[in-house]
């Protein structure tokens, strides 16, 4: 049985939102904080590393935060 273009137009119009199962999702606060730390540390480290040099203590610290936070991401994702 082949689907024609009519099925692609009519099918979405006939589906009612109440037919779908709604599942509430919990926010993963620890995972969000870990991802933000990893992203912010990397962004700061790359931008300031180009300006100040990658041996600058603030740059090294931000890149260390990035490594630790990135290593922690799989551990926080495994909780759910």
C-alpha positions in Angstrom: 0.0 0.0 0.0 1.5 3.3 -1.1 0.9 6.6 0.6 -0.1 9.5 -1.6 0.3 13.2 -0.9 -3.2 13.3 0.5 -2.2 11.1 3.5 0.6 13.6 4.4 -1.9 16.5 4.4 -4.9 14.8 6.0 -3.2 12.6 8.7 -1.8 15.5 10.7 -5.1 17.3 10.6 -7.0 14.3 11.9 -4.7 13.7 14.9 -6.0 15.2 18.1 -3.5 16.3 20.8 -5.5 14.4 23.4 -4.8 11.2 21.6 -1.1 11.5 22.6 0.2 10.3 25.8 1.7 13.1 27.9 4.6 12.3 30.0 6.1 14.9 32.3 9.8 15.3 32.1 11.9 16.3 35.1 14.7 18.8 34.7 18.1 17.5 35.4 19.6 20.4 37.4 22.9 18.8 38.1 23.3 17.9 34.4 22.4 21.4 33.4 24.9 23.0 35.7 27.6 20.5 34.6 26.9 21.3 30.9 27.0 25.0 31.5 30.3 24.8 33.4 31.8 22.7 30.6 30.6 25.1 27.9 31.6 28.3 29.8 35.0 27.0 30.8 35.8 26.0 27.2 34.5 29.3 25.8 36.5 31.4 28.3 39.6 29.2 27.9 39.7 29.4 24.1 39.0 33.2 24.0 41.3 34.2 26.7 43.9 31.6 25.7 44.2 33.3 22.4 44.6 36.7 24.0 46.6 36.0 27.2 48.3 32.7 26.2 47.3 29.2 27.1 49.8 29.1 30.0 48.0 31.9 31.9 46.7 30.6 35.2 43.1 31.7 34.6 43.0 30.0 31.3 44.5 26.8 32.7 41.9 26.8 35.5 39.0 27.3 33.1 40.2 24.5 30.9 40.6 22.3 34.0 37.0 23.1 34.9 36.0 22.1 31.4 37.7 18.8 31.7 36.3 18.0 35.1 32.7 19.0 34.1 32.9 17.1 30.8 34.1 14.0 32.7 31.1 14.4 35.0 28.5 14.7 32.3 28.2 10.9 31.7 27.9 10.3 35.4 25.0 12.8 35.7 23.3 11.5 32.6 23.3 7.9 34.0 21.2 8.9 37.0 18.0 9.0 34.9 
